[in-house]
């Protein structure tokens, strides 16, 4: 395989700024790992931008969008604590991108657990011309992204024509604690719940200038999109049929290609559109495509070409047109 990878929309880094960490309660750095609310994040490469750039060179990845991984979400925070933590993440990612010689772009973290803070961050960054963002797919509690308190956030992001990467956080279903199911099943489930609320609450219909991109092939939506449509067609309880049908808004969604089988990737293409599936690695996590040329070797060459080159090029052109 000779195809280079034009863009990776799904790479993670954790910034380490020791003097700022010292002033943040609940987080510390021991020289090799970060301890966040009692949980040790010990994956060493995730703290090293040079490790990501080395991996990019080895795998012919020209550019990567970097975002905060779920261990940084800390969705119990509110108010000043939420603002301080989001500022730490975003300032750190901005600094890493600024020192990357143009190979990395930061996705500004929007803390969905505190909508007022997320709105303020979005307003600040869009006023400066920034249109790349990331957010958890959930709020950490029973609130949903379809609720009215998020409406000003969607308005700001829509006005900026923003790219917004949605990544699942912790799944609260205790039944998934066995067999790594919190990740294997919980992650796609969380993304699908978010998509359900964004679709049925009319968010994606009202704000078509937002470029939503969901991790992991759009979660389980390729399997339930038809079921969503049937629920709309038969006016199931709670479904507002005055809004656009799911089939009208789903094709406006981007997803990464982390499906782990070509059959699943084909289903994602059939659901979102062949031009809407772009490359994501989930670097450096082993559940991602950290060996893309090996993991996608059996895929049809034209499919790899779309994921690696054609679709990212179209996305980049669309983003550039919004600047």
N, C-alpha and C positions, 0 to 999 in steps of 0.2 A: 504493500500500500504506500502510495506516495503523497496522498492528500495531506496538506497541512490543515490545521484547525484555526480558523480565522478568529473565533471568539468563544470563550468559556463563560457562560452567564452565571455559573454556580461554583464559585471557589470561596473558601473560608480562610480568614486569618483572625488572630486575636492580638491586638496591639498591646505591647508591654511598655508602660511609662511609669517607672517605679515611684517617682516622687508624687505623681498624681494618685496612684493606687493607695499610697500611704494615707491619703485623706478620705478614702472611700470605705465606709463601714461594710463589713461582710465579705471583702475581697482582699486577697493578699498574694504575693509572689515570693516563692521560695528559692528563686534562682534558676529553676528548671520547669516548674509547673505553677499554674494559677489555682488557688483555692477559692471557689466561689460559693458562698453560702454553705460551707462545709463540704462541698463536692470538689474533689481534686481533678482538674483537667490536665492530664499528663501526656497528651499527644504532642511530643516536642516539635514536629514540623509546623504545627499550626501557629506557633509563636515566631516563626522565622520566615519573613518575606523572601529571603534569599533561597530558601528551600523550595518555595512555590515557583520562583523564577527559574531555578534549575530544572524543576519538573517540566515547566513550560518549554524550555529549550530542548529537553530530551524528547518531548512529544510534539514538537512543532506547533505549539499553541502561540499565536501572535499576540493575543490580548485576553485579559481576564477581568471580569467584574468580581470584586471581593466584597464579602458581606460577613456580618457577625454570625457565628454558629449558635445553635440553640442553647448551649451552656451559658451564653452571655445574656439570655433574654430576661431573666430575673423578673418575672411577671408579677411578683408580689409588691413591687415598688410603686409608689405614688408620689405626686407632687415634686418637691425639691429633690428627693432621692432619685426619682425617675429621670428628672432633667439632668442631674449631675452624671448619672450613669450613662445616659444616652450621649451626653456631650463627650464623655471619656471615649466611648466607642467611636463616635463620628470624627472627633479630632484625631484619634489614633489612626483610623483607616485613611482619612484625608492625608495625613503625613506620610503614610506608607505609599499611597498612590503618587504623591508629589515627588517621591524619591525613586520612582520605578522606571524613569526614562520613557514614560508614555506607554508602558506595557500593562499597567493596572489602572482600573477605575474603581473608585469607592462607591458602593451602594449605601446611601445614607440610611441609617437604622431609624425606623419609626416605631416607638414603643406602643403597641396597641393596647397594653394594659392601662395606659393613661392617655386617652384620646386628646385631651387639651395639650399635653406636651407634644404628642405626635403632630398635631395641627401647627403648633408654634414652630417646630423644627421644619416642617414642610414649607411653611410660609417663608422662613428665613432662607432656606436653601434655594427655593425656586426664585426668590427675589434676586438671588445672586447668579441665576442662570443655570442652576443645577437641575437635571431632570432624571437622575438615576437613584432609585430608592429600593429598600428592602424592608419587609415587615414580617412578623410572625403571622401565621395563618389563623391564630386564635388569640384570645385575650387573657388566657390563664384562668378564666372563670366562666360563668354561664352567659356572659354577654357575647354578642355576635357582631360581625362586621357589617351586618345589614341594619343595625340599629341607628336611630336618628343622631346619636351623639357623634357618629363618624361622618355624617353628611358634609360638614365643613372641610374635612380632610379630603374627601373625594373631589370636592369642588376645587380645592387648591391644586391637587394633582392633575385633574382634568384640564384646568387652565394652562398648565405647564406642558401638557402632552407627555406626562411622565411615564417612564418605564418603572414598573413596580414588581419586584420579585417577592413572591410569597413562599415562605418556608415553614413547614409544620414545627410546632413546639411539642411540649410534653402532652401525651394523651392521658387523660384522667381516669381511664377505665382500668380498674385494678385487676381485671381478669387477664390483662395483657402482660403482667409482670413476669410470667414464665416464658421460656423459650425465645427471649429477645423480641417478643411480639410487640412490645411498645414501639420498636422501630419497624419491624418487618410488616406489621399490620397497622399499628397506631399512626405512623407517619402518613401513609396514603389516606387513611381514614380522616385524619385532621384536615388535610388539604381538601378532601371532598366535602366535608361539612362546611368549610369556608366558601367553597364554590357554590354549594347549595344556597347559602344565604345571600351571596352576591348576585346570584342569578334570580332567585325568587323575590328578593327585596327590590329588584329593579336597578341595583347599583350599576351593573355593567351596561344596562340600557341607557340610563341617564347620563353616564359619563364615558362616552365612546372614545374620547381622546386619550384616556388612560391605556397604557399598554401593559396589561397584567401578564405575568409569567409565573407559572406554578412549577414547583420542583417535582421531580420524580414522575415525569410523564403525566402530570395532572392528577396524581393519586388514583382513586378508583372511578373517577368520572367516566372514562371510556366504557366502563361496564354498566354504569347506571344512567348515562345520558338518555338512553331510550326510555328508561323508567321515569325519569324526570319529565320527559316529553309526554308520556302517557298520562302522568298525573296532571299535567297542564291541560291536555286535550279533554280529559274527563272531569275537569273542575273539582279536583279533590279538595277536601276541607282545608282552608287556610291558603290555598293557591289563588292568587289574584290573576285572573285571566285577562284583565284589562292591560296587563303588562306584556312585554314581548315574550314570546315562547322561548324556552331554553335553546331550541335549535337555531334561533335567530341571533343569540348573543355568544354562544359557545365558540363559534368560529372566529371570534375576535380575541381569543385567549392564546397566548404563547405557552408552551411547556418545554422543559428540557427533555433530553432523550434518555434519561436514566430509567429505563424500563426493564433492563436485564434479560430481555428476550426480544427477538425480532418480531415474533407474533404480537407481543404487547405493544411494540413500537408501531406496527402496522395499524393496530386498533386505535392508538393515540392519533395517528395521522388521519384515520377515517373520522375521528371525532372532532378534532380541532382544525384539521386541514394540513395537507402535506407540507405547506410552506410555513407552518407555525411551530414546528418541532426544531429546536436548536440545541447545540451541544452544551452540556453541562457535565462537570466532572465530580462535584461534591468533594473536591480535594480538601484535605488529605484523608478523608474518611473511607474505610474499606468497603462500605456499602455503595460507593460511587463508581465512576468510570475512571479510576486512577491509572489503569492500563488500557487506554482507549483502543489502541491498535490491536491488542490481543483480544479484548472483550468484545469488540465489534467486528472481528475478522470475518465471521460467517455472514454478516449482513450483506445485502446486495450492494454492489459498488455505488449505484446511483443513490441509494439511501444514505450511505456515508457521505457522499458528495453534498447532498442536501443539508445534512446536519453539520458538517464541517465547514462548508463554504457558502453554498447558495443562500440558505436561509439566514445565517448570521449576517451576510453581506446586505441582504434586504432589510434586516432589522437595524443594522448600523446606518444605512441610508435613511431610514425612517426617523431614527433618532437625530441624525444630523439636520434633517429638515425642520425639526422642532427647535433647534438652537436659535 
